[in-house]
């Protein structure tokens, strides 16, 4: 089983260098390693060529975002398994083999989620996969738990920060949606894998230390805008009609509460993101028809993954705790 590792970079050499060093130290024989640079302006491409001459470098003329950069790397690679890593993670020894092992155990596994831990609190989980809720939220699974509390288990999907995909699963459902640019493109892909019956497994021994939201800033207007837009797009594209009808009021209630509180929070970015989402609905609806036509899993099986909505107070607590852990 051949493996191709892909890292997408955009500036941030101070974090990219330790990431690449950690991968090189853990690299098994025969695994290819490619960096896709999204038109960095801080000298990252030249430094990669100088200090990591064995790594294949793909240099884009413009910033394609994580989605477009990862897609380019995937199409240029030839591995049976594609291992994607954020440029701001440092993997622990044994990470790569731990990510590859589940694919040898079951052909139904389409993706494997690594365990991300906080840079300042490497004993605490930042993400152990993706979990989804009836109100359309998609959140990191395991946030704030001690890493020792988690073991290998099925999860709804995998975070794009540390994920391995079986090539056959990507050939089946397609790659990340380029239009998303970054954020929730991994959720959209997780949904499409789930609709086609591909399983995702958490590999708890595959641990990567993550500098959370270093690329755009934790809670920045840029991030909030893209999260708001891509949340709508992902649900429009991927949520089956029976589930949209059953839980649409929960989705509308959540968005209504967010928009109602936006002026108090001085959050114009979330409103702009939703306006952008609505403006592009015709294109997303066309994509939806293609995705839904290929669904093979019974709706009841998919619905089992939808968790009850978190209480607003619990959601605020989780987000506050996540920010604290990222900044500690």
PyMOL commands that set and color helices and strands:
alter all, ss='L'
color gray80, all
select helices_A, chain A and resi 13-26+44-51+65-76+95-105+147-149+167-173+178-180+185-195+221-238+241-265+268-279+281-293+299-303+312-327
alter helices_A, ss='H'
color red, helices_A
select strands_A, chain A and resi 3-9+32-37+56-59+81-86+89-91+109-118+125-127+130-133+138-140+153-155+162-166+199-210+306-307
alter strands_A, ss='S'
color yellow, strands_A
deselect
rebuild
show_as cartoon
